[in-house]
Every structure is written in C-alpha cells, then in structure tokens.
Amino acid sequence: MGKGRKRKPGKREKNGRIQRAPELRYDKGTEKAQAMQALYGPDGADAIGRAFRSGLLGEGSEAKAMLDMARSISNAYWQAYEVGPYSSTLADRSSGSTPSILPDKARRREKWLSGCLDTIKALGASQRRSFYQLVIDVNPDHGPLWLDRLCFARRSKAMEVDPVDAKCLELALEGLALLANVECRDQPLQKVA
C-alpha cells in the first residue's frame, strides 16, 4: 500500500477526480442552536426577542411596537457608540461598521438616541439597569439571568415566578412602553404564577 495523502471525501467523476460542483450542505448548527431555534425562531438572538417570543412583552401590536422600538434603540446605540470598524483579511477596508456617510442623518439618529436614553435615565437607576440589560446589552445566547428564569417559568407552567425577576421585567418594560408610546398593561406574568 502506498503512503500517500488521504483521499478527499466527495462525489467523483468516472476518471476518479472530485466533481467540480460540490453538493451543497446546510449546516443546522449545534444541538443547542437547534433547540434555541425551535423555542424562539428567528428572535432568539437577543434578549428582547426571547422576551417577545415568550410572551413577556404582552400581546398583539403593543408587544410588537415595544420589540421594534427596543431593536431600533439597540441598533442606534451600537452604531453610535461602537469602538470602531472591525477588520477582516477577507474584505476590503471600506467594509464593516464605518461611520455613516450622511453626517446629518447620523446626527439626528444620535440626538434621538440621546433623548431616549435620557428618558430612561430620568426614571431611576434600577429602571435604567433593567432596561439596559433587556434592550442594549449584548446577550446573543442567554441572559440576563432574570430573563432566562422568566422565560423558563413561562415554558414550564408549574414553576413559580421569582418576584425579584418579575420586578426587573416590570421596570424594563415600563421604560420601554414609555418610549414606544404604548400603554403598559397588567404584567403578563400574572397569568403564569
């Protein structure tokens, strides 16, 4: 037997060469990623999306309005306060998160964001902390911890809701409802406990 290189996997032509058009494979991710996709669908990549899919923002158009407002604030925040563009050896230097070419639009967006954040800051430190954890902090897979516990309690109907976790959600939603110009109704957690 020869001691050559291992044979590459894949379909072959009659002459033994690998076919030039490889078969396309869809990577479904890890088991945990598939479980998250099954639970939250496309909204599982951020904390506000997981809260929305769990029904913690309420129901109907008001919940959707709060979700949209939260994502708008998060996007504006990270565009305005990001440290700088990322660099990649695969792309040219003009790609990435470079500052906007339209300075007037960027200025208006930053002014709007400052107004929103000042509104939240005026509500108090505990509301600001809960709001930032739910809306602005980067939580792609899990977190904040109080939201994870609430989502789990929502899925498993038998588990009781921790009052501290419910208070954190209430504080965050109060500020978010104010910004989204939505009336904050009774807590959706009252139905769970």
C-alpha positions as CSV (number, residue, x, y, z in Angstrom):
1,M,0.0,0.0,0.0
2,G,1.1,3.5,-0.8
3,K,1.7,6.1,1.9
4,G,0.2,9.0,0.1
5,R,-2.3,11.6,1.1
6,K,-5.7,10.6,2.3
7,R,-8.4,10.6,-0.3
8,K,-10.7,13.7,-0.2
9,P,-14.3,13.0,0.5
10,G,-17.0,13.8,-2.1
11,K,-18.6,12.5,-5.2
12,R,-16.2,11.5,-8.0
13,E,-16.3,11.5,-11.8
14,K,-15.7,8.4,-13.8
15,N,-11.9,9.2,-14.0
16,G,-11.7,9.4,-10.2
17,R,-11.4,13.2,-10.0
18,I,-13.7,15.0,-7.5
19,Q,-16.7,16.6,-9.1
20,R,-16.2,20.4,-9.6
21,A,-19.7,21.4,-8.4
22,P,-19.8,20.1,-4.8
23,E,-23.0,19.2,-3.2
24,L,-24.5,21.9,-1.0
25,R,-24.9,21.1,2.6
26,Y,-27.0,23.1,5.1
27,D,-25.3,23.5,8.5
28,K,-28.1,23.4,11.1
29,G,-25.7,24.3,13.9
30,T,-25.2,22.6,17.2
31,E,-27.9,20.8,19.2
32,K,-28.2,23.8,21.4
33,A,-28.6,26.2,18.4
34,Q,-31.3,23.9,17.0
35,A,-33.1,23.9,20.4
36,M,-32.9,27.7,20.6
37,Q,-34.3,27.9,17.0
38,A,-37.1,25.6,17.9
39,L,-38.0,27.7,21.0
40,Y,-37.7,31.2,19.7
41,G,-37.5,31.0,16.0
42,P,-35.6,33.9,14.4
43,D,-36.0,36.1,17.5
44,G,-33.7,34.1,19.8
45,A,-30.5,36.1,19.0
46,D,-31.2,38.8,21.5
47,A,-32.8,39.2,24.9
48,I,-35.7,41.4,23.7
49,G,-36.5,38.8,21.0
50,R,-36.6,36.0,23.6
51,A,-38.8,38.0,25.8
52,F,-41.1,38.8,22.9
53,R,-41.4,35.1,21.8
54,S,-42.1,34.1,25.4
55,G,-45.0,36.5,25.6
56,L,-43.3,38.6,28.3
57,L,-43.9,41.9,26.4
58,G,-47.6,41.3,26.2
59,E,-49.7,40.5,23.2
60,G,-50.6,42.0,19.8
61,S,-49.5,45.1,18.2
62,E,-48.3,46.7,21.5
63,A,-45.8,43.9,22.1
64,K,-44.6,44.2,18.5
65,A,-44.2,48.0,18.9
66,M,-42.1,47.5,22.0
67,L,-39.9,44.9,20.2
68,D,-39.4,47.3,17.3
69,M,-38.6,50.2,19.5
70,A,-36.1,48.1,21.5
71,R,-34.3,46.9,18.4
72,S,-34.2,50.5,17.0
73,I,-32.6,51.8,20.2
74,S,-30.1,48.9,20.3
75,N,-29.1,49.4,16.6
76,A,-28.7,53.1,17.1
77,Y,-26.8,52.6,20.3
78,W,-24.2,50.3,18.8
79,Q,-23.9,52.4,15.6
80,A,-23.2,55.5,17.7
81,Y,-21.0,54.1,20.5
82,E,-19.2,51.2,18.9
83,V,-15.4,51.4,19.3
84,G,-14.5,51.2,15.6
85,P,-14.8,49.2,12.5
86,Y,-13.8,45.6,12.5
87,S,-11.1,44.5,10.2
88,S,-11.1,41.4,8.1
89,T,-8.5,39.9,5.8
90,L,-11.3,38.7,3.5
91,A,-12.9,42.1,2.8
92,D,-11.7,45.5,1.6
93,R,-11.0,48.3,4.1
94,S,-14.2,50.1,3.4
95,S,-16.5,47.4,4.8
96,G,-17.5,46.9,8.4
97,S,-19.1,49.3,10.8
98,T,-17.7,52.5,9.5
99,P,-19.3,55.8,10.4
100,S,-22.3,56.8,8.3
101,I,-21.6,58.8,5.1
102,L,-24.5,61.0,5.8
103,P,-23.5,63.1,8.8
104,D,-26.9,64.8,9.2
105,K,-28.7,61.5,9.4
106,A,-26.2,60.2,11.9
107,R,-26.5,63.4,14.0
108,R,-30.3,63.1,14.0
109,R,-30.2,59.4,15.0
110,E,-27.7,60.2,17.8
111,K,-29.9,63.0,19.1
112,W,-32.9,60.7,19.0
113,L,-30.9,58.0,20.9
114,S,-29.7,60.6,23.5
115,G,-33.3,61.6,24.1
116,C,-34.4,58.0,24.6
117,L,-31.6,57.2,26.9
118,D,-32.2,60.5,28.9
119,T,-35.8,59.5,29.3
120,I,-34.8,56.1,30.7
121,K,-32.1,57.7,32.9
122,A,-34.7,60.1,34.4
123,L,-36.9,57.1,35.6
124,G,-34.2,55.9,38.0
125,A,-31.1,53.7,38.4
126,S,-33.0,50.4,38.8
127,Q,-35.1,51.0,35.8
128,R,-32.1,52.1,33.7
129,R,-30.2,49.0,34.7
130,S,-33.1,46.6,33.8
131,F,-33.7,48.5,30.6
132,Y,-30.1,48.3,29.5
133,Q,-29.9,44.5,30.4
134,L,-33.0,43.8,28.3
135,V,-32.5,46.2,25.3
136,I,-28.9,47.3,24.9
137,D,-26.6,44.7,26.4
138,V,-25.4,42.0,24.0
139,N,-27.0,38.7,25.1
140,P,-26.9,36.5,22.0
141,D,-27.5,33.1,23.6
142,H,-28.7,33.7,27.1
143,G,-29.0,36.4,29.7
144,P,-29.8,38.4,31.6
145,L,-30.3,35.8,34.2
146,W,-33.6,37.1,35.4
147,L,-35.0,37.0,31.9
148,D,-33.8,33.4,31.4
149,R,-35.6,32.4,34.6
150,L,-38.8,34.2,33.5
151,C,-38.7,32.5,30.0
152,F,-38.2,29.1,31.6
153,A,-41.0,29.7,34.1
154,R,-43.2,30.7,31.2
155,R,-42.4,27.5,29.3
156,S,-42.8,25.2,32.3
157,K,-46.2,26.2,33.7
158,A,-45.5,24.6,37.1
159,M,-42.6,26.7,38.1
160,E,-43.3,29.8,40.3
161,V,-42.0,33.2,39.2
162,D,-39.4,34.9,41.4
163,P,-40.8,38.3,42.5
164,V,-37.4,39.9,42.0
165,D,-37.2,38.7,38.4
166,A,-40.8,39.9,37.8
167,K,-39.8,43.3,39.2
168,C,-36.8,43.6,36.9
169,L,-39.0,42.9,33.9
170,E,-41.6,45.3,35.1
171,L,-39.0,48.1,35.5
172,A,-37.6,47.4,32.0
173,L,-41.0,47.3,30.3
174,E,-42.1,50.5,32.0
175,G,-39.4,52.5,30.3
176,L,-39.8,50.6,27.0
177,A,-43.5,51.2,27.0
178,L,-43.0,54.9,27.6
179,L,-40.6,55.1,24.6
180,A,-42.8,53.0,22.4
181,N,-45.8,55.2,23.3
182,V,-47.7,52.1,24.4
183,E,-49.8,51.7,27.5
184,C,-48.2,49.3,29.9
185,R,-50.9,46.9,31.0
186,D,-51.0,44.3,33.7
187,Q,-47.9,42.1,33.9
188,P,-48.1,39.1,31.5
189,L,-46.5,37.2,34.4
190,Q,-49.7,37.3,36.5
191,K,-51.1,34.6,34.2
192,V,-48.2,32.2,34.8
193,A,-48.0,32.2,38.6
